[in-house]
Amino acid sequence: MVSRSPCRRRASRTKRRTASAISEWKVPSVKEIRVPKLDRAKPSGTTVTIVVGSEGHTLCIHETPARKTSTFLDEEVSCLENDFKEKKIELPDEDPEIWALYVHWAYLGSIPTKADKESIKDVEYLELAKAYVLGEVIESPGFCNSVIDAICWKVGLDHSKDKIS
């Protein structure tokens, strides 16, 4: 019987651990397509205009989802309540595409970054990283968690065809 070296034993254990971790990977649960009527979205009330980027890209979001999902936006809207002007937040140094991801998530709870073409699929990682940073900056833990879920989902899908022997 041939004895394995300590390095080979360690490598073998690591492979087994990695293989078992992959086999235990659970796909995030799919959202229910039907929900109780009480849970329906109620986008009403005033809106907040967010002007993003150097070109002044305008995004609008209702005050309720903005305040519920971000401490930063809650504080900004609170400061704007005393103004009689339009509720407008200007963020010239921010990326409009990433803010659009946040606004989409605030209403629908999903992150729309899935690449349509195979050749540009790795751009999604950069978008998700930027989205996570935005979530940290605007103090939105729910958004950050959704971004991490999207990253985990993407990693799981990208490597689902790989086999560990």
Backbone as CSV, one residue per row, in Angstrom:
resi,resn,N_x,N_y,N_z,CA_x,CA_y,CA_z,C_x,C_y,C_z
1,MET,0.847,-1.178,0.000,0.000,0.000,0.000,0.887,1.234,0.000
2,VAL,0.573,2.173,-0.874,1.360,3.387,-1.016,0.808,4.428,-0.053
3,SER,1.714,5.016,0.698,1.315,6.055,1.648,1.298,7.410,0.950
4,ARG,0.274,8.183,1.227,0.185,9.521,0.637,0.973,10.507,1.474
5,SER,1.529,11.465,0.800,2.244,12.510,1.525,1.217,13.423,2.200
6,PRO,1.621,14.143,3.254,0.692,15.053,3.938,0.080,16.087,2.987
7,CYS,0.867,16.549,2.015,0.342,17.541,1.070,-0.774,16.953,0.227
8,ARG,-0.581,15.714,-0.240,-1.618,15.084,-1.063,-2.865,14.801,-0.248
9,ARG,-2.690,14.391,1.013,-3.870,14.165,1.858,-4.640,15.449,2.052
10,ARG,-3.924,16.552,2.306,-4.562,17.846,2.510,-5.306,18.273,1.244
11,ALA,-4.663,18.081,0.097,-5.291,18.447,-1.176,-6.540,17.617,-1.407
12,SER,-6.476,16.326,-1.077,-7.620,15.449,-1.253,-8.780,15.889,-0.352
13,ARG,-8.461,16.225,0.918,-9.504,16.700,1.837,-10.104,18.000,1.346
14,THR,-9.269,18.910,0.829,-9.747,20.191,0.329,-10.686,19.975,-0.850
15,LYS,-10.324,19.070,-1.754,-11.195,18.764,-2.887,-12.533,18.237,-2.399
16,ARG,-12.494,17.314,-1.413,-13.753,16.761,-0.897,-14.587,17.853,-0.257
17,ARG,-13.941,18.731,0.545,-14.672,19.820,1.193,-15.280,20.748,0.157
18,THR,-14.507,21.097,-0.861,-14.996,21.984,-1.910,-16.145,21.327,-2.657
19,ALA,-16.002,20.049,-2.964,-17.061,19.336,-3.679,-18.329,19.286,-2.832
20,SER,-18.179,19.035,-1.532,-19.377,18.981,-0.694,-20.003,20.358,-0.540
21,ALA,-19.186,21.411,-0.497,-19.736,22.763,-0.401,-20.529,23.108,-1.649
22,ILE,-20.024,22.700,-2.810,-20.746,22.965,-4.053,-22.025,22.146,-4.107
23,SER,-21.966,20.888,-3.663,-23.176,20.071,-3.712,-24.230,20.567,-2.724
24,GLU,-23.802,21.262,-1.659,-24.744,21.807,-0.682,-25.252,23.184,-1.072
25,TRP,-24.747,23.748,-2.169,-25.163,25.068,-2.625,-26.659,25.059,-2.873
26,LYS,-27.333,25.988,-2.278,-28.767,26.074,-2.457,-29.092,27.278,-3.330
27,VAL,-29.918,27.072,-4.303,-30.351,28.146,-5.179,-31.261,29.067,-4.369
28,PRO,-31.052,30.392,-4.468,-31.947,31.297,-3.750,-33.384,31.024,-4.149
29,SER,-34.264,31.131,-3.171,-35.661,30.832,-3.451,-36.233,31.822,-4.456
30,VAL,-37.087,31.311,-5.300,-37.731,32.140,-6.296,-38.871,32.886,-5.622
31,LYS,-38.996,34.156,-5.946,-40.060,34.949,-5.353,-41.411,34.394,-5.774
32,GLU,-42.345,34.528,-4.900,-43.703,34.131,-5.218,-44.251,35.044,-6.303
33,ILE,-44.896,34.471,-7.288,-45.475,35.273,-8.353,-46.793,35.875,-7.879
34,ARG,-47.440,35.204,-6.946,-48.695,35.704,-6.388,-48.487,35.997,-4.913
35,VAL,-48.938,37.144,-4.484,-48.821,37.534,-3.079,-50.191,38.028,-2.604
36,PRO,-50.392,38.081,-1.291,-51.669,38.598,-0.787,-51.895,40.045,-1.227
37,LYS,-53.149,40.414,-1.407,-53.477,41.762,-1.857,-52.928,42.827,-0.912
38,LEU,-52.843,42.505,0.361,-52.312,43.472,1.324,-50.841,43.777,1.080
39,ASP,-50.131,42.863,0.403,-48.704,43.043,0.139,-48.412,43.768,-1.171
40,ARG,-49.435,44.182,-1.874,-49.200,44.815,-3.177,-48.493,46.157,-3.006
41,ALA,-47.795,46.538,-4.032,-47.085,47.815,-4.017,-48.107,48.950,-4.052
42,LYS,-47.825,49.973,-3.297,-48.713,51.127,-3.247,-47.904,52.387,-3.532
43,PRO,-47.400,52.504,-4.768,-46.593,53.692,-5.068,-47.467,54.926,-5.234
44,SER,-47.626,55.630,-4.175,-48.402,56.866,-4.238,-47.671,57.922,-3.442
45,GLY,-48.180,59.111,-3.489,-47.558,60.200,-2.756,-46.553,60.929,-3.604
46,THR,-45.725,61.667,-2.925,-44.772,62.508,-3.640,-43.588,61.695,-4.131
47,THR,-42.956,62.238,-5.138,-41.766,61.590,-5.671,-40.535,62.429,-5.357
48,VAL,-39.413,61.758,-5.375,-38.130,62.406,-5.185,-37.393,62.291,-6.514
49,THR,-36.865,63.391,-6.981,-36.074,63.390,-8.211,-34.611,63.300,-7.828
50,ILE,-33.939,62.307,-8.412,-32.512,62.136,-8.162,-31.798,62.426,-9.474
51,VAL,-30.980,63.463,-9.472,-30.213,63.842,-10.659,-28.818,63.260,-10.485
52,VAL,-28.465,62.339,-11.380,-27.249,61.546,-11.216,-26.319,61.729,-12.403
53,GLY,-25.033,61.803,-12.115,-24.015,61.868,-13.155,-23.769,63.269,-13.666
54,SER,-22.676,63.387,-14.380,-22.260,64.700,-14.886,-23.206,65.232,-15.956
55,GLU,-23.908,64.346,-16.645,-24.847,64.771,-17.674,-26.241,65.043,-17.118
56,GLY,-26.447,64.853,-15.842,-27.721,65.163,-15.201,-28.848,64.192,-15.529
57,HIS,-28.547,62.901,-15.539,-29.561,61.872,-15.775,-30.576,61.903,-14.631
58,THR,-31.856,61.971,-14.960,-32.895,62.109,-13.944,-33.590,60.788,-13.674
59,LEU,-33.671,60.437,-12.396,-34.418,59.270,-11.949,-35.462,59.742,-10.945
60,CYS,-36.641,59.172,-11.003,-37.676,59.511,-10.024,-38.034,58.264,-9.235
61,ILE,-38.246,58.448,-7.970,-38.641,57.353,-7.090,-39.655,57.920,-6.104
62,HIS,-40.659,57.131,-5.780,-41.622,57.578,-4.785,-40.930,57.690,-3.429
63,GLU,-41.414,58.609,-2.659,-40.786,58.888,-1.368,-40.791,57.674,-0.446
64,THR,-41.890,56.923,-0.432,-41.989,55.784,0.489,-40.923,54.727,0.250
65,PRO,-40.774,54.184,-0.978,-39.709,53.185,-1.138,-38.311,53.764,-0.946
66,ALA,-38.132,55.028,-1.299,-36.818,55.652,-1.111,-36.473,55.695,0.376
67,ARG,-37.416,56.124,1.182,-37.151,56.268,2.616,-37.059,54.924,3.332
68,LYS,-37.851,53.956,2.881,-37.849,52.643,3.534,-36.590,51.840,3.244
69,THR,-35.971,52.079,2.096,-34.861,51.220,1.685,-33.482,51.832,1.884
70,SER,-33.412,53.120,2.236,-32.108,53.769,2.359,-32.112,54.811,3.468
71,THR,-31.208,54.656,4.407,-31.068,55.644,5.475,-30.616,56.980,4.897
72,PHE,-29.710,56.943,3.936,-29.230,58.166,3.303,-30.384,58.922,2.653
73,LEU,-31.192,58.228,1.848,-32.305,58.901,1.184,-33.347,59.377,2.189
74,ASP,-33.561,58.622,3.242,-34.491,59.041,4.291,-34.049,60.370,4.898
75,GLU,-32.761,60.486,5.212,-32.242,61.727,5.787,-32.292,62.876,4.789
76,GLU,-31.963,62.596,3.528,-32.000,63.643,2.505,-33.426,64.154,2.289
77,VAL,-34.382,63.240,2.224,-35.780,63.642,2.028,-36.279,64.416,3.235
78,SER,-35.865,64.012,4.428,-36.252,64.752,5.638,-35.765,66.190,5.570
79,CYS,-34.550,66.386,5.088,-34.013,67.747,4.959,-34.778,68.549,3.911
80,LEU,-35.252,67.870,2.868,-35.963,68.560,1.792,-37.418,68.864,2.133
81,GLU,-37.957,68.239,3.178,-39.362,68.430,3.519,-39.683,69.879,3.870
82,ASN,-38.730,70.594,4.406,-38.973,71.981,4.780,-38.969,72.920,3.577
83,ASP,-38.425,72.460,2.459,-38.408,73.268,1.241,-39.758,73.174,0.548
84,PHE,-40.167,74.255,-0.077,-41.410,74.249,-0.826,-41.153,73.910,-2.289
85,LYS,-39.902,73.742,-2.620,-39.516,73.405,-3.982,-39.684,71.906,-4.214
86,GLU,-39.405,71.521,-5.445,-39.411,70.114,-5.805,-38.362,69.379,-4.973
87,LYS,-38.679,68.152,-4.572,-37.715,67.352,-3.818,-36.713,66.777,-4.804
88,LYS,-35.547,67.377,-4.811,-34.508,67.002,-5.770,-33.189,66.791,-5.044
89,ILE,-32.563,65.654,-5.343,-31.252,65.332,-4.796,-30.293,65.272,-5.975
90,GLU,-29.219,66.037,-5.907,-28.250,66.064,-6.998,-26.979,65.332,-6.578
91,LEU,-26.603,64.357,-7.403,-25.418,63.535,-7.138,-24.588,63.462,-8.421
92,PRO,-23.832,64.512,-8.717,-23.126,64.583,-10.002,-21.996,63.565,-10.170
93,ASP,-21.471,63.031,-9.084,-20.345,62.106,-9.184,-20.762,60.640,-9.254
94,GLU,-22.047,60.382,-9.281,-22.533,59.001,-9.244,-22.823,58.469,-10.650
95,ASP,-22.902,57.145,-10.764,-23.140,56.462,-12.033,-24.652,56.250,-12.227
96,PRO,-25.241,56.828,-13.266,-26.688,56.697,-13.490,-27.142,55.246,-13.669
97,GLU,-26.322,54.417,-14.308,-26.704,53.020,-14.535,-26.844,52.267,-13.209
98,ILE,-25.955,52.536,-12.280,-25.992,51.844,-10.997,-27.166,52.347,-10.164
99,TRP,-27.430,53.648,-10.226,-28.606,54.184,-9.525,-29.890,53.618,-10.105
100,ALA,-29.918,53.384,-11.415,-31.104,52.779,-12.037,-31.326,51.363,-11.492
101,LEU,-30.228,50.636,-11.218,-30.353,49.316,-10.592,-31.015,49.435,-9.223
102,TYR,-30.568,50.427,-8.450,-31.133,50.620,-7.113,-32.628,50.947,-7.182
103,VAL,-33.008,51.868,-8.073,-34.418,52.260,-8.179,-35.261,51.053,-8.591
104,HIS,-34.764,50.278,-9.543,-35.471,49.059,-9.952,-35.654,48.133,-8.744
105,TRP,-34.577,47.934,-7.995,-34.646,47.055,-6.817,-35.621,47.594,-5.774
106,ALA,-35.634,48.900,-5.559,-36.508,49.490,-4.545,-37.978,49.192,-4.828
107,TYR,-38.347,49.103,-6.095,-39.724,48.797,-6.467,-39.999,47.305,-6.625
108,LEU,-39.079,46.586,-7.252,-39.368,45.203,-7.633,-38.593,44.145,-6.852
109,GLY,-37.544,44.562,-6.137,-36.789,43.611,-5.327,-35.858,42.710,-6.121
110,SER,-35.578,43.069,-7.373,-34.650,42.275,-8.177,-33.561,43.179,-8.737
111,ILE,-32.456,42.554,-9.137,-31.306,43.288,-9.657,-31.171,42.958,-11.147
112,PRO,-31.495,43.893,-12.036,-31.459,43.597,-13.473,-30.077,43.783,-14.096
113,THR,-29.198,42.808,-13.904,-27.848,42.917,-14.461,-27.483,41.735,-15.341
114,LYS,-28.375,40.792,-15.493,-28.046,39.592,-16.268,-27.693,39.980,-17.691
115,ALA,-26.528,39.535,-18.137,-26.045,39.876,-19.480,-26.855,39.132,-20.532
116,ASP,-27.194,39.842,-21.589,-27.948,39.233,-22.677,-27.048,38.478,-23.639
117,LYS,-25.800,38.919,-23.741,-24.863,38.287,-24.671,-23.714,37.674,-23.885
118,GLU,-23.284,36.536,-24.326,-22.195,35.813,-23.653,-20.911,36.636,-23.605
119,SER,-20.659,37.440,-24.633,-19.395,38.168,-24.718,-19.264,39.264,-23.673
120,ILE,-20.376,39.744,-23.134,-20.296,40.834,-22.162,-20.695,40.398,-20.758
121,LYS,-20.752,39.098,-20.507,-21.257,38.622,-19.221,-20.383,39.027,-18.040
122,ASP,-19.080,39.218,-18.241,-18.215,39.567,-17.123,-18.379,41.020,-16.686
123,VAL,-18.999,41.840,-17.499,-19.291,43.218,-17.125,-20.252,43.226,-15.935
124,GLU,-21.051,42.169,-15.827,-22.018,42.078,-14.736,-21.332,42.105,-13.369
125,TYR,-20.174,41.467,-13.248,-19.461,41.484,-11.972,-19.106,42.910,-11.559
126,LEU,-18.652,43.706,-12.513,-18.302,45.095,-12.226,-19.547,45.884,-11.817
127,GLU,-20.654,45.684,-12.526,-21.898,46.373,-12.169,-22.352,45.981,-10.772
128,LEU,-22.267,44.704,-10.462,-22.683,44.245,-9.136,-21.769,44.790,-8.043
129,ALA,-20.475,44.871,-8.306,-19.546,45.442,-7.328,-19.872,46.917,-7.089
130,LYS,-20.114,47.650,-8.166,-20.480,49.067,-8.028,-21.811,49.212,-7.296
131,ALA,-22.736,48.308,-7.567,-24.035,48.354,-6.894,-23.874,48.120,-5.393
132,TYR,-22.997,47.187,-5.032,-22.755,46.937,-3.604,-22.185,48.175,-2.928
133,VAL,-21.222,48.815,-3.586,-20.636,50.041,-3.019,-21.708,51.110,-2.871
134,LEU,-22.568,51.254,-3.869,-23.665,52.217,-3.756,-24.540,51.888,-2.562
135,GLY,-24.865,50.627,-2.382,-25.680,50.210,-1.237,-25.055,50.577,0.093
136,GLU,-23.735,50.438,0.179,-23.033,50.833,1.403,-23.089,52.345,1.598
137,VAL,-22.883,53.097,0.517,-22.861,54.558,0.607,-24.225,55.106,1.017
138,ILE,-25.301,54.557,0.435,-26.631,55.083,0.755,-27.262,54.358,1.941
139,GLU,-26.489,53.491,2.563,-26.913,52.774,3.761,-28.208,52.005,3.524
140,SER,-28.113,51.068,2.591,-29.253,50.226,2.243,-28.856,48.753,2.372
141,PRO,-28.964,48.191,3.592,-28.535,46.804,3.778,-29.335,45.813,2.945
142,GLY,-30.603,46.082,2.719,-31.407,45.182,1.890,-30.901,45.116,0.465
143,PHE,-30.521,46.269,-0.080,-29.966,46.326,-1.428,-28.632,45.586,-1.464
144,CYS,-27.778,45.820,-0.469,-26.481,45.119,-0.399,-26.688,43.607,-0.356
145,ASN,-27.638,43.154,0.451,-27.906,41.719,0.548,-28.381,41.155,-0.788
146,SER,-29.234,41.898,-1.480,-29.708,41.441,-2.782,-28.568,41.381,-3.799
147,VAL,-27.663,42.348,-3.732,-26.510,42.340,-4.638,-25.628,41.128,-4.358
148,ILE,-25.380,40.838,-3.083,-24.574,39.659,-2.724,-25.277,38.391,-3.200
149,ASP,-26.600,38.316,-3.029,-27.340,37.161,-3.539,-27.164,37.027,-5.051
150,ALA,-27.208,38.157,-5.757,-27.027,38.129,-7.220,-25.633,37.654,-7.590
151,ILE,-24.625,38.084,-6.840,-23.247,37.636,-7.104,-23.135,36.131,-6.862
152,CYS,-23.682,35.662,-5.745,-23.634,34.221,-5.438,-24.373,33.420,-6.496
153,TRP,-25.509,33.932,-6.921,-26.280,33.259,-7.951,-25.468,33.183,-9.242
154,LYS,-24.833,34.286,-9.615,-24.048,34.326,-10.841,-22.869,33.352,-10.759
155,VAL,-22.177,33.325,-9.646,-21.054,32.405,-9.474,-21.549,30.968,-9.574
156,GLY,-22.670,30.680,-8.962,-23.236,29.333,-9.016,-23.608,28.930,-10.424
157,LEU,-24.172,29.836,-11.175,-24.565,29.527,-12.548,-23.356,29.426,-13.468
158,ASP,-22.394,30.316,-13.270,-21.217,30.309,-14.138,-20.404,29.034,-13.977
159,HIS,-20.406,28.455,-12.800,-19.566,27.297,-12.536,-20.367,26.009,-12.399
160,SER,-21.616,26.026,-12.795,-22.447,24.837,-12.624,-21.994,23.692,-13.520
161,LYS,-21.307,23.992,-14.609,-20.861,22.935,-15.529,-19.501,22.375,-15.128
162,ASP,-18.797,23.075,-14.241,-17.493,22.587,-13.810,-17.673,21.368,-12.910
163,LYS,-16.798,20.416,-13.070,-16.860,19.223,-12.220,-15.586,19.160,-11.391
164,ILE,-15.754,18.796,-10.152,-14.603,18.603,-9.261,-14.461,17.107,-9.062
165,SER,-13.298,16.613,-9.386,-13.103,15.161,-9.249,-12.267,14.836,-8.047
